[in-house]
Amino acid sequence: MQSSWQAAHSQALREYLARGMSYLEIADALNARFGTAYSRSSAIGRARRMGLAGAEGPGDSLEQWPKRPSRAKTSGLHQPRERHIPEFFRPIPVFERLELPKLRCVGIVPRHLLLVDLERGDCRYPYGGDEEGEAITFCGHPRREGSSYCAPHFHLTRNPDLRSERAAGSVRLRLVEVA
């Protein structure tokens, strides 16, 4: 096996293991002595490749950790556990089905014009475009004065319960101060 460890480094690793040093201490000592950058893992790997006893130093032994108890084999079928529902579990609320509001509609048949085909006085109320790739067309009927829509679409886009603020009169602005 080829390795990047020099013979002197391997011999020092053997000596440090014989002294009972941990692999972290060994890596630090090798780096200080030879000016290398060995890690704890590289020291462990080299010791295993060299076939040194157990390849675990006294400080790295797994014997200090308690061992898991071995599981006894169960005979027969697996018994399912009883389900435990935590106390903080809240059931999903059930909502009442609400009645959908009635939608307002107009009784005109749109001309379905494309945007480039619209004239200056045509209604701009859009149709379509709800699904991916669906073309958007416009009403195209003569529009109401002061609006972008024809009279039926104008009333469709306004709340029937509220009067339009514009209908009350025009607003005059007065210049008070020049900046």
C-alpha positions as protocol buffer text, in pm:
chain_id: "A"
residue {
  index: 1
  type: MET
  ca { x: 0 y: 0 z: 0 }
}
residue {
  index: 2
  type: GLN
  ca { x: 123 y: 342 z: -91 }
}
residue {
  index: 3
  type: SER
  ca { x: 79 y: 619 z: 161 }
}
residue {
  index: 4
  type: SER
  ca { x: 192 y: 976 z: 205 }
}
residue {
  index: 5
  type: TRP
  ca { x: 322 y: 898 z: 551 }
}
residue {
  index: 6
  type: GLN
  ca { x: 701 y: 891 z: 583 }
}
residue {
  index: 7
  type: ALA
  ca { x: 868 y: 612 z: 776 }
}
residue {
  index: 8
  type: ALA
  ca { x: 972 y: 848 z: 1057 }
}
residue {
  index: 9
  type: HIS
  ca { x: 611 y: 965 z: 1097 }
}
residue {
  index: 10
  type: SER
  ca { x: 483 y: 607 z: 1114 }
}
residue {
  index: 11
  type: GLN
  ca { x: 750 y: 518 z: 1373 }
}
residue {
  index: 12
  type: ALA
  ca { x: 651 y: 822 z: 1584 }
}
residue {
  index: 13
  type: LEU
  ca { x: 284 y: 714 z: 1559 }
}
residue {
  index: 14
  type: ARG
  ca { x: 384 y: 373 z: 1696 }
}
residue {
  index: 15
  type: GLU
  ca { x: 573 y: 534 z: 1985 }
}
residue {
  index: 16
  type: TYR
  ca { x: 287 y: 767 z: 2075 }
}
residue {
  index: 17
  type: LEU
  ca { x: 37 y: 480 z: 2073 }
}
residue {
  index: 18
  type: ALA
  ca { x: 267 y: 282 z: 2304 }
}
residue {
  index: 19
  type: ARG
  ca { x: 264 y: 577 z: 2545 }
}
residue {
  index: 20
  type: GLY
  ca { x: -117 y: 561 z: 2555 }
}
residue {
  index: 21
  type: MET
  ca { x: -187 y: 896 z: 2386 }
}
residue {
  index: 22
  type: SER
  ca { x: -521 y: 961 z: 2216 }
}
residue {
  index: 23
  type: TYR
  ca { x: -533 y: 1006 z: 1840 }
}
residue {
  index: 24
  type: LEU
  ca { x: -602 y: 1377 z: 1875 }
}
residue {
  index: 25
  type: GLU
  ca { x: -295 y: 1416 z: 2095 }
}
residue {
  index: 26
  type: ILE
  ca { x: -93 y: 1202 z: 1852 }
}
residue {
  index: 27
  type: ALA
  ca { x: -196 y: 1415 z: 1553 }
}
residue {
  index: 28
  type: ASP
  ca { x: -105 y: 1735 z: 1742 }
}
residue {
  index: 29
  type: ALA
  ca { x: 233 y: 1590 z: 1848 }
}
residue {
  index: 30
  type: LEU
  ca { x: 315 y: 1473 z: 1492 }
}
residue {
  index: 31
  type: ASN
  ca { x: 223 y: 1811 z: 1348 }
}
residue {
  index: 32
  type: ALA
  ca { x: 435 y: 1994 z: 1606 }
}
residue {
  index: 33
  type: ARG
  ca { x: 731 y: 1759 z: 1560 }
}
residue {
  index: 34
  type: PHE
  ca { x: 736 y: 1729 z: 1178 }
}
residue {
  index: 35
  type: GLY
  ca { x: 551 y: 2044 z: 1068 }
}
residue {
  index: 36
  type: THR
  ca { x: 270 y: 1845 z: 902 }
}
residue {
  index: 37
  type: ALA
  ca { x: -106 y: 1887 z: 901 }
}
residue {
  index: 38
  type: TYR
  ca { x: -229 y: 1542 z: 1004 }
}
residue {
  index: 39
  type: SER
  ca { x: -581 y: 1518 z: 1144 }
}
residue {
  index: 40
  type: ARG
  ca { x: -709 y: 1283 z: 1412 }
}
residue {
  index: 41
  type: SER
  ca { x: -881 y: 1080 z: 1138 }
}
residue {
  index: 42
  type: SER
  ca { x: -561 y: 1044 z: 937 }
}
residue {
  index: 43
  type: ALA
  ca { x: -378 y: 915 z: 1246 }
}
residue {
  index: 44
  type: ILE
  ca { x: -655 y: 659 z: 1306 }
}
residue {
  index: 45
  type: GLY
  ca { x: -649 y: 549 z: 942 }
}
residue {
  index: 46
  type: ARG
  ca { x: -271 y: 508 z: 938 }
}
residue {
  index: 47
  type: ALA
  ca { x: -279 y: 306 z: 1261 }
}
residue {
  index: 48
  type: ARG
  ca { x: -540 y: 72 z: 1112 }
}
residue {
  index: 49
  type: ARG
  ca { x: -340 y: 29 z: 792 }
}
residue {
  index: 50
  type: MET
  ca { x: -32 y: -50 z: 998 }
}
residue {
  index: 51
  type: GLY
  ca { x: -236 y: -317 z: 1184 }
}
residue {
  index: 52
  type: LEU
  ca { x: -175 y: -174 z: 1529 }
}
residue {
  index: 53
  type: ALA
  ca { x: -374 y: -328 z: 1813 }
}
residue {
  index: 54
  type: GLY
  ca { x: -740 y: -229 z: 1792 }
}
residue {
  index: 55
  type: ALA
  ca { x: -649 y: 93 z: 1613 }
}
residue {
  index: 56
  type: GLU
  ca { x: -800 y: 282 z: 1906 }
}
residue {
  index: 57
  type: GLY
  ca { x: -596 y: 470 z: 2157 }
}
residue {
  index: 58
  type: PRO
  ca { x: -685 y: 473 z: 2524 }
}
residue {
  index: 59
  type: GLY
  ca { x: -861 y: 807 z: 2495 }
}
residue {
  index: 60
  type: ASP
  ca { x: -1052 y: 700 z: 2185 }
}
residue {
  index: 61
  type: SER
  ca { x: -1186 y: 373 z: 2312 }
}
residue {
  index: 62
  type: LEU
  ca { x: -1551 y: 302 z: 2259 }
}
residue {
  index: 63
  type: GLU
  ca { x: -1552 y: 94 z: 2575 }
}
residue {
  index: 64
  type: GLN
  ca { x: -1618 y: 405 z: 2783 }
}
residue {
  index: 65
  type: TRP
  ca { x: -1965 y: 432 z: 2628 }
}
residue {
  index: 66
  type: PRO
  ca { x: -2239 y: 206 z: 2764 }
}
residue {
  index: 67
  type: LYS
  ca { x: -2344 y: -66 z: 2526 }
}
residue {
  index: 68
  type: ARG
  ca { x: -2697 y: -102 z: 2403 }
}
residue {
  index: 69
  type: PRO
  ca { x: -2891 y: -388 z: 2549 }
}
residue {
  index: 70
  type: SER
  ca { x: -2947 y: -657 z: 2290 }
}
residue {
  index: 71
  type: ARG
  ca { x: -3302 y: -697 z: 2172 }
}
residue {
  index: 72
  type: ALA
  ca { x: -3464 y: -1024 z: 2251 }
}
residue {
  index: 73
  type: LYS
  ca { x: -3629 y: -1184 z: 1952 }
}
residue {
  index: 74
  type: THR
  ca { x: -4004 y: -1171 z: 1967 }
}
residue {
  index: 75
  type: SER
  ca { x: -4186 y: -1481 z: 1883 }
}
residue {
  index: 76
  type: GLY
  ca { x: -4483 y: -1490 z: 1654 }
}
residue {
  index: 77
  type: LEU
  ca { x: -4669 y: -1192 z: 1523 }
}
residue {
  index: 78
  type: HIS
  ca { x: -4590 y: -831 z: 1589 }
}
residue {
  index: 79
  type: GLN
  ca { x: -4829 y: -672 z: 1837 }
}
residue {
  index: 80
  type: PRO
  ca { x: -4934 y: -323 z: 1724 }
}
residue {
  index: 81
  type: ARG
  ca { x: -4891 y: -45 z: 1973 }
}
residue {
  index: 82
  type: GLU
  ca { x: -5183 y: 148 z: 2107 }
}
residue {
  index: 83
  type: ARG
  ca { x: -5217 y: 483 z: 1932 }
}
residue {
  index: 84
  type: HIS
  ca { x: -5135 y: 781 z: 2146 }
}
residue {
  index: 85
  type: ILE
  ca { x: -5288 y: 1114 z: 2053 }
}
residue {
  index: 86
  type: PRO
  ca { x: -5103 y: 1406 z: 2210 }
}
residue {
  index: 87
  type: GLU
  ca { x: -5300 y: 1642 z: 2431 }
}
residue {
  index: 88
  type: PHE
  ca { x: -5213 y: 1942 z: 2219 }
}
residue {
  index: 89
  type: PHE
  ca { x: -5370 y: 1784 z: 1909 }
}
residue {
  index: 90
  type: ARG
  ca { x: -5667 y: 1983 z: 1792 }
}
residue {
  index: 91
  type: PRO
  ca { x: -5913 y: 1847 z: 1540 }
}
residue {
  index: 92
  type: ILE
  ca { x: -5948 y: 2034 z: 1213 }
}
residue {
  index: 93
  type: PRO
  ca { x: -6246 y: 2268 z: 1232 }
}
residue {
  index: 94
  type: VAL
  ca { x: -6540 y: 2198 z: 1006 }
}
residue {
  index: 95
  type: PHE
  ca { x: -6675 y: 2505 z: 833 }
}
residue {
  index: 96
  type: GLU
  ca { x: -7028 y: 2556 z: 711 }
}
residue {
  index: 97
  type: ARG
  ca { x: -7078 y: 2575 z: 339 }
}
residue {
  index: 98
  type: LEU
  ca { x: -7159 y: 2930 z: 245 }
}
residue {
  index: 99
  type: GLU
  ca { x: -7395 y: 3026 z: -29 }
}
residue {
  index: 100
  type: LEU
  ca { x: -7210 y: 3181 z: -322 }
}
residue {
  index: 101
  type: PRO
  ca { x: -7306 y: 3539 z: -403 }
}
residue {
  index: 102
  type: LYS
  ca { x: -7503 y: 3602 z: -719 }
}
residue {
  index: 103
  type: LEU
  ca { x: -7281 y: 3748 z: -986 }
}
residue {
  index: 104
  type: ARG
  ca { x: -7400 y: 4040 z: -1188 }
}
residue {
  index: 105
  type: CYS
  ca { x: -7388 y: 4010 z: -1563 }
}
residue {
  index: 106
  type: VAL
  ca { x: -7479 y: 4215 z: -1866 }
}
residue {
  index: 107
  type: GLY
  ca { x: -7710 y: 4120 z: -2148 }
}
residue {
  index: 108
  type: ILE
  ca { x: -7490 y: 4218 z: -2441 }
}
residue {
  index: 109
  type: VAL
  ca { x: -7292 y: 4001 z: -2678 }
}
residue {
  index: 110
  type: PRO
  ca { x: -6929 y: 4119 z: -2692 }
}
residue {
  index: 111
  type: ARG
  ca { x: -6756 y: 4167 z: -3025 }
}
residue {
  index: 112
  type: HIS
  ca { x: -6437 y: 3992 z: -2894 }
}
residue {
  index: 113
  type: LEU
  ca { x: -6188 y: 4230 z: -3053 }
}
residue {
  index: 114
  type: LEU
  ca { x: -5814 y: 4197 z: -3002 }
}
residue {
  index: 115
  type: LEU
  ca { x: -5632 y: 4488 z: -2839 }
}
residue {
  index: 116
  type: VAL
  ca { x: -5474 y: 4593 z: -3170 }
}
residue {
  index: 117
  type: ASP
  ca { x: -5818 y: 4598 z: -3337 }
}
residue {
  index: 118
  type: LEU
  ca { x: -5981 y: 4833 z: -3083 }
}
residue {
  index: 119
  type: GLU
  ca { x: -6077 y: 5178 z: -3210 }
}
residue {
  index: 120
  type: ARG
  ca { x: -6060 y: 5499 z: -3004 }
}
residue {
  index: 121
  type: GLY
  ca { x: -6425 y: 5482 z: -2889 }
}
residue {
  index: 122
  type: ASP
  ca { x: -6454 y: 5104 z: -2826 }
}
residue {
  index: 123
  type: CYS
  ca { x: -6527 y: 4943 z: -2487 }
}
residue {
  index: 124
  type: ARG
  ca { x: -6214 y: 4800 z: -2320 }
}
residue {
  index: 125
  type: TYR
  ca { x: -6391 y: 4545 z: -2096 }
}
residue {
  index: 126
  type: PRO
  ca { x: -6175 y: 4226 z: -2111 }
}
residue {
  index: 127
  type: TYR
  ca { x: -6291 y: 3869 z: -2179 }
}
residue {
  index: 128
  type: GLY
  ca { x: -6089 y: 3547 z: -2147 }
}
residue {
  index: 129
  type: GLY
  ca { x: -5731 y: 3498 z: -2032 }
}
residue {
  index: 130
  type: ASP
  ca { x: -5848 y: 3287 z: -1738 }
}
residue {
  index: 131
  type: GLU
  ca { x: -5653 y: 2980 z: -1846 }
}
residue {
  index: 132
  type: GLU
  ca { x: -5293 y: 2951 z: -1961 }
}
residue {
  index: 133
  type: GLY
  ca { x: -5260 y: 3045 z: -2327 }
}
residue {
  index: 134
  type: GLU
  ca { x: -5620 y: 3165 z: -2363 }
}
residue {
  index: 135
  type: ALA
  ca { x: -5645 y: 3485 z: -2570 }
}
residue {
  index: 136
  type: ILE
  ca { x: -5777 y: 3804 z: -2412 }
}
residue {
  index: 137
  type: THR
  ca { x: -6039 y: 3985 z: -2615 }
}
residue {
  index: 138
  type: PHE
  ca { x: -6238 y: 4300 z: -2550 }
}
residue {
  index: 139
  type: CYS
  ca { x: -6607 y: 4398 z: -2569 }
}
residue {
  index: 140
  type: GLY
  ca { x: -6566 y: 4650 z: -2853 }
}
residue {
  index: 141
  type: HIS
  ca { x: -6911 y: 4816 z: -2829 }
}
residue {
  index: 142
  type: PRO
  ca { x: -6924 y: 5198 z: -2829 }
}
residue {
  index: 143
  type: ARG
  ca { x: -6808 y: 5321 z: -2491 }
}
residue {
  index: 144
  type: ARG
  ca { x: -6979 y: 5558 z: -2251 }
}
residue {
  index: 145
  type: GLU
  ca { x: -6855 y: 5916 z: -2244 }
}
residue {
  index: 146
  type: GLY
  ca { x: -6591 y: 5968 z: -1975 }
}
residue {
  index: 147
  type: SER
  ca { x: -6535 y: 5594 z: -1928 }
}
residue {
  index: 148
  type: SER
  ca { x: -6332 y: 5313 z: -2084 }
}
residue {
  index: 149
  type: TYR
  ca { x: -6639 y: 5088 z: -2089 }
}
residue {
  index: 150
  type: CYS
  ca { x: -6975 y: 5078 z: -2261 }
}
residue {
  index: 151
  type: ALA
  ca { x: -7278 y: 5165 z: -2042 }
}
residue {
  index: 152
  type: PRO
  ca { x: -7360 y: 4801 z: -1936 }
}
residue {
  index: 153
  type: HIS
  ca { x: -6996 y: 4725 z: -1846 }
}
residue {
  index: 154
  type: PHE
  ca { x: -6959 y: 5062 z: -1671 }
}
residue {
  index: 155
  type: HIS
  ca { x: -7247 y: 4973 z: -1437 }
}
residue {
  index: 156
  type: LEU
  ca { x: -7115 y: 4618 z: -1400 }
}
residue {
  index: 157
  type: THR
  ca { x: -6780 y: 4745 z: -1268 }
}
residue {
  index: 158
  type: ARG
  ca { x: -6935 y: 4986 z: -1017 }
}
residue {
  index: 159
  type: ASN
  ca { x: -7089 y: 4896 z: -684 }
}
residue {
  index: 160
  type: PRO
  ca { x: -7463 y: 4946 z: -735 }
}
residue {
  index: 161
  type: ASP
  ca { x: -7505 y: 5056 z: -370 }
}
residue {
  index: 162
  type: LEU
  ca { x: -7257 y: 5344 z: -390 }
}
residue {
  index: 163
  type: ARG
  ca { x: -7278 y: 5653 z: -605 }
}
residue {
  index: 164
  type: SER
  ca { x: -6968 y: 5738 z: -799 }
}
residue {
  index: 165
  type: GLU
  ca { x: -6768 y: 6026 z: -652 }
}
residue {
  index: 166
  type: ARG
  ca { x: -6706 y: 6159 z: -1002 }
}
residue {
  index: 167
  type: ALA
  ca { x: -7079 y: 6185 z: -1067 }
}
residue {
  index: 168
  type: ALA
  ca { x: -7113 y: 6439 z: -784 }
}
residue {
  index: 169
  type: GLY
  ca { x: -6919 y: 6699 z: -982 }
}
residue {
  index: 170
  type: SER
  ca { x: -6578 y: 6791 z: -1107 }
}
residue {
  index: 171
  type: VAL
  ca { x: -6295 y: 6868 z: -869 }
}
residue {
  index: 172
  type: ARG
  ca { x: -6106 y: 7193 z: -912 }
}
residue {
  index: 173
  type: LEU
  ca { x: -5748 y: 7218 z: -796 }
}
residue {
  index: 174
  type: ARG
  ca { x: -5593 y: 7551 z: -716 }
}
residue {
  index: 175
  type: LEU
  ca { x: -5222 y: 7626 z: -709 }
}
residue {
  index: 176
  type: VAL
  ca { x: -5147 y: 7773 z: -369 }
}
residue {
  index: 177
  type: GLU
  ca { x: -4772 y: 7814 z: -377 }
}
residue {
  index: 178
  type: VAL
  ca { x: -4502 y: 7776 z: -639 }
}
residue {
  index: 179
  type: ALA
  ca { x: -4213 y: 7556 z: -533 }
}
